Amino acid sequence: MTQFFPPETFIDRLLKRMGRPRAFRVEGGNANYGVFRATPEPLWRSLFRKKGAAPPDGWMYRPGE
């Protein structure tokens, strides 16, 4: 299964330094080929989440975080 994550931006790096990494939801794509794309969590939702909290249901952090 291939997952396409958007490139990491300045805001993503800033949130990670603050202890609130941006979560992603894997959706859409072609299930026959196992190719999916990831949609980032809205900025304000990730900014106001408690520091070090688990991602919301149905969301995940970028692999390696």
C-alpha positions as CSV (number, residue, x, y, z in Angstrom):
1,M,0.0,0.0,0.0
2,T,1.4,3.4,-1.0
3,Q,0.5,6.5,0.9
4,F,1.2,10.0,-0.4
5,F,1.8,12.5,2.3
6,P,2.0,16.3,1.5
7,P,5.5,17.8,1.9
8,E,6.3,19.0,5.3
9,T,5.8,22.8,5.6
10,F,7.1,25.5,7.9
11,I,3.9,25.3,9.9
12,D,4.3,21.5,10.3
13,R,7.8,21.9,11.6
14,L,6.7,24.7,14.0
15,L,3.8,22.5,15.4
16,K,6.2,19.6,15.8
17,R,8.6,21.8,17.9
18,M,5.6,22.8,20.1
19,G,4.8,19.2,20.7
20,R,1.6,19.2,18.6
21,P,2.4,17.4,15.4
22,R,-0.2,17.6,12.6
23,A,-2.2,14.4,12.1
24,F,-3.2,13.0,8.8
25,R,-6.3,11.1,7.6
26,V,-5.7,8.5,4.8
27,E,-8.6,8.6,2.4
28,G,-9.6,8.2,-1.2
29,G,-7.4,6.7,-3.8
30,N,-7.6,3.5,-5.7
31,A,-8.0,0.4,-3.5
32,N,-7.3,-1.9,-6.5
33,Y,-3.7,-0.6,-6.6
34,G,-3.3,0.2,-2.9
35,V,-2.6,3.9,-3.5
36,F,-4.0,6.4,-1.0
37,R,-3.4,10.1,-0.2
38,A,-3.3,11.7,3.2
39,T,-5.2,14.8,4.1
40,P,-3.7,17.0,6.8
41,E,-5.5,17.9,10.0
42,P,-6.7,21.6,10.1
43,L,-4.2,23.9,11.7
44,W,-6.4,25.2,14.5
45,R,-7.4,21.8,15.6
46,S,-3.8,20.7,15.9
47,L,-2.8,23.9,17.5
48,F,-5.4,23.7,20.3
49,R,-4.9,20.0,21.0
50,K,-3.2,19.2,24.3
51,K,0.6,18.8,24.0
52,G,1.6,15.2,23.5
53,A,-2.0,14.0,23.1
54,A,-2.9,11.1,20.8
55,P,-4.4,12.0,17.4
56,P,-8.2,12.0,17.1
57,D,-10.1,8.8,16.0
58,G,-9.5,8.1,12.3
59,W,-6.3,10.2,12.2
60,M,-2.7,9.2,12.4
61,Y,0.7,10.9,12.7
62,R,3.1,10.9,9.8
63,P,5.2,7.7,9.9
64,G,8.4,8.2,11.9
65,E,6.9,10.8,14.3
